[in-house]
Amino acid sequence: MEFTVVVTARSHDGVELPLQPAAGAAKAVTAEKKVLGRILSELVALRAEVDNLRLEEASAEKARACFQERLELVQLRLESSIPAKDLPQRSSPGWLVGIGVAGAILATGSLIAGLYSLWAA
């Protein structure tokens, strides 16, 4: 926060004279004031950065909400374009039951014939 001000006075006839401060007016800048000035400038920079981050966060949230709306719209379109199908009912066809019964009868007959051939011999 150091600066130097140079003031020049110009008279009506065009003569320029540099103006000097009064003897007690110009005070030296202390080290504490320099540190305080740096702290204040960093604080201002940090506040600006926080404001920028808040704006970025709001923008990202808006983009996320927009994306979610678009995703839900696509999902709704997909769900409405696929016709609902009923699940198949669990009923066994009659011919499949008949094949199972015939196989069981053949297996039983084969077992009986095998046991008979062992005892008859």
C-alpha positions as CSV (number, residue, x, y, z in Angstrom):
1,M,0.0,0.0,0.0
2,E,2.9,2.3,-0.7
3,F,2.5,5.1,-3.2
4,T,4.0,8.4,-4.0
5,V,2.0,11.4,-5.1
6,V,3.6,14.1,-7.1
7,V,1.6,17.3,-7.5
8,T,2.7,20.0,-9.9
9,A,1.1,23.5,-9.9
10,R,0.8,25.5,-13.0
11,S,0.4,29.2,-12.9
12,H,-1.7,31.2,-15.4
13,D,1.5,32.2,-17.3
14,G,2.5,28.4,-17.7
15,V,5.2,28.2,-15.1
16,E,5.1,24.7,-13.4
17,L,6.2,24.3,-9.8
18,P,6.3,21.0,-7.8
19,L,4.3,21.2,-4.6
20,Q,5.8,19.7,-1.5
21,P,3.9,18.5,1.6
22,A,4.0,20.5,4.8
23,A,6.7,19.4,7.3
24,G,4.5,17.2,9.5
25,A,2.1,16.0,6.8
26,A,4.2,13.2,5.3
27,K,4.7,10.4,7.7
28,A,6.7,7.3,7.0
29,V,4.8,4.1,6.4
30,T,5.5,1.6,9.3
31,A,6.2,-2.0,8.8
32,E,2.9,-2.9,10.6
33,K,1.0,-0.8,8.1
34,K,2.7,-2.6,5.2
35,V,1.8,-6.0,6.7
36,L,-1.7,-4.9,7.3
37,G,-2.0,-3.7,3.7
38,R,-0.8,-7.0,2.4
39,I,-3.2,-8.9,4.6
40,L,-6.1,-6.7,3.5
41,S,-5.2,-7.2,-0.2
42,E,-5.0,-11.0,0.3
43,L,-8.4,-10.9,2.1
44,V,-9.9,-9.1,-0.8
45,A,-8.4,-11.7,-3.3
46,L,-9.7,-14.6,-1.2
47,R,-13.2,-13.1,-1.0
48,A,-13.2,-12.7,-4.8
49,E,-12.1,-16.4,-5.1
50,V,-14.9,-17.6,-2.8
51,D,-17.4,-15.6,-4.8
52,N,-16.1,-17.2,-8.0
53,L,-16.3,-20.7,-6.4
54,R,-19.9,-20.1,-5.3
55,L,-20.8,-19.0,-8.9
56,E,-19.1,-22.2,-10.3
57,E,-21.0,-24.4,-7.8
58,A,-24.3,-22.8,-8.7
59,S,-23.5,-23.3,-12.4
60,A,-22.6,-26.9,-11.8
61,E,-25.7,-27.6,-9.8
62,K,-27.8,-26.1,-12.6
63,A,-26.1,-28.2,-15.2
64,R,-26.6,-31.4,-13.0
65,A,-30.3,-30.6,-12.6
66,C,-30.7,-30.0,-16.4
67,F,-28.9,-33.4,-17.1
68,Q,-31.1,-35.2,-14.6
69,E,-34.3,-33.8,-16.3
70,R,-33.0,-34.9,-19.7
71,L,-32.2,-38.3,-18.4
72,E,-35.7,-38.7,-16.8
73,L,-37.2,-37.6,-20.1
74,V,-35.3,-40.2,-22.1
75,Q,-36.2,-42.9,-19.6
76,L,-39.9,-41.9,-19.8
77,R,-39.7,-42.1,-23.6
78,L,-38.1,-45.5,-23.5
79,E,-40.6,-46.8,-21.0
80,S,-43.5,-45.5,-23.1
81,S,-42.2,-47.0,-26.3
82,I,-41.8,-50.6,-24.9
83,P,-45.1,-52.3,-24.8
84,A,-45.9,-54.0,-21.5
85,K,-45.9,-57.8,-21.8
86,D,-47.5,-60.2,-19.5
87,L,-45.3,-62.7,-17.9
88,P,-45.8,-66.3,-19.2
89,Q,-48.0,-68.4,-17.0
90,R,-46.5,-71.5,-15.5
91,S,-48.6,-74.2,-17.1
92,S,-47.1,-77.4,-18.4
93,P,-48.1,-78.6,-21.8
94,G,-50.0,-81.9,-21.8
95,W,-47.6,-83.7,-24.2
96,L,-44.7,-83.0,-21.9
97,V,-46.5,-84.7,-19.0
98,G,-47.3,-87.6,-21.3
99,I,-43.7,-88.1,-22.2
100,G,-42.7,-88.1,-18.6
101,V,-45.3,-90.7,-17.7
102,A,-44.3,-92.9,-20.6
103,G,-40.6,-92.7,-19.7
104,A,-41.4,-93.7,-16.1
105,I,-43.4,-96.7,-17.3
106,L,-40.6,-97.8,-19.6
107,A,-38.1,-97.4,-16.9
108,T,-40.1,-99.5,-14.4
109,G,-40.7,-102.2,-17.0
110,S,-37.1,-102.3,-17.9
111,L,-36.2,-102.7,-14.2
112,I,-38.7,-105.5,-13.7
113,A,-37.4,-107.3,-16.8
114,G,-33.8,-107.0,-15.5
115,L,-34.6,-108.3,-12.1
116,Y,-36.6,-111.2,-13.5
117,S,-33.7,-112.2,-15.8
118,L,-31.3,-112.3,-12.8
119,W,-33.6,-114.6,-10.7
120,A,-34.7,-116.8,-13.6
121,A,-31.2,-117.8,-14.6
